[in-house]
Amino acid sequence: MAGDLMPRIFRLLLVYALLLGGAPPAVAAIPAGVVIEDRAGVLDRNTLVPALSAVEFHEPTSVAVYTYNGSASDNLNEEVLRFARAEHPEWISPDGQKWADGLFIFALDPVGRHVGTYMGEDRKVSLQQREDIQRAGRVCHRCGRTNPSSSSF
């Protein structure tokens, strides 16, 4: 399973990097940092970290990948926020109301079949671009689905 998820996560982050600024940057920036919190145990750090470190953003961006095993009824937004407050308060803005500037979070619940992207106010993209990112994540996930008759996700 880890081998199937690595290319999908990389493609999703690449879509985000391309959408962030529209036109190609004059000077690309590699991630300012990469944090992997694989609570679901589905990622291969030896593959993922170098791949993420090579993604070029329009501005220096810290990238976090968080996985956990939840359920279909879970609220991924609430879970990611709970996790960030408990384990990574630096992911939260100083006023505690938004995601920290310079941050992009990719969250995955392979059991509940949820995917989410979260970003600081200075990294936000339009609603249409967010929908494109989410759609890319769903398409990537479906490509590796072992049960093609499943309609969830």
N, C-alpha and C positions, 0 to 999 in steps of 0.2 A: 504494500500500500504506500509506503514512504516513497518508493521510486515513481509511482504514478502521481503523487501530489507535488513533487518538486518542480516538474516542468509547468504544471498548472499555476502554481504560486508565482513562479518566475514570470510567466506570461501575463498574469494579472498585474503584477507590479510594473511590468514594462508598459502595459496599457495605461496605467496611472501616470507613469513618468512621461509618456508621450502626450497625455491629455492635460497635464498640469499647466503647461505654458503655451500650448498651441503650436507656435513655430519652433523649429529647432534652435537651441540656444547657441550663442556665439562660443561660449565656454561651458561645457557640461561639468556638473559636480557629482562626484560619487557620494554615496550616503555618508553623513557625518558620523553615523554609528548604526550598528545592527544589533538588535536584541531579539533573541529567539526564546520564547516561553512555550515550549512544547509539552503542555500538560496532558495532551492526548497521546503522546508517544508515537506520532505518525511521521515526523520529519527526520531527514538525514542532514544533520548539521554540516557534515563534511562536504556535502553538495550545495546546500542552501546558502550558507554564509558566503562562500566565494561568489556564487551567482548573484546574490543580492548586493554584494560589495561592488560588483561590476556594473550595476544598473546606473545609468546617468540621469540625474535630475536637473531641472533648470536652476535650482538653488540648493545649497547644502540642506539635506533632509535626513533626519533620524528615522530609521525604519524599524518597526517592531512587528513581530509575527507572534500571535498568541493562538494556541489551539487548546481545546478542552473537549471532553466527551460529555455532552449534555443530552438533551432529548428534543424531540420535535416541538414540544410545547414550551421550551425555554424562550426567553426574550434575550437574544444575543446582545442587544444594546445594553441592557441592564447588567448582563454578565460581564461584558468587557469593562464597563464603568466600575463595577464592584471590584473586579480584579485589579484594575489600575489604581483605585483608591487604596486597596490593601497591600499591593505588592510593588507598584511603580507610581508613587505620587508625583514623580517628575513628569509623568505623562499628562497631568492635569494642569491647566493654567493657574497662575497665582491667585486669581479670584475664585477658583474651584468650580467655575461654571462651564468651562469649555476645555477642549483638548489643547495641549501646550503648542505654542508656535514651533514651526520647524519639524513637526512630527507627522508621520504617516503610520497607521496601524492597520495591519491585515489580520482579521480574526477568522478562525475556522472551527466549526464544530462538525467533525465528520460523522458523528453518530446522529445528531439532530438535524444534520444537513443544512447548516446555516453558514453563510459567509458574510462578512461585513468589512467595510473599509471606513476608517476614521482618520481625520486629519485636523491639524491645528488651523486656526482662523486664517493664517497667512498661507496655507496650502490648499484652502478650499477650492473646489471646482464647481462649475455650474450644476444645477440639478440634472440637466441632460447628460453632462459628462459623468456624474455620479451614477446615473442609471446605466450608462455605457460600461462603466467599470464593473458594476454589479452583474450586468448581463454577461460580460466577458468571464467573470468568475463562475457564473452558473454554467455557461457553455463549456468552460474548461473542466468543471467538475463532472458534467454529464459525459464528456468524452471518455472519462475513466470509470464510469459507472459500471458495476459488474452485473446489475440487473436492469437491462434496458427497458423493461416494462414498468419500472418505477416512475411515477409521475411527481414525486416529491422533489423539493429543492428548487 
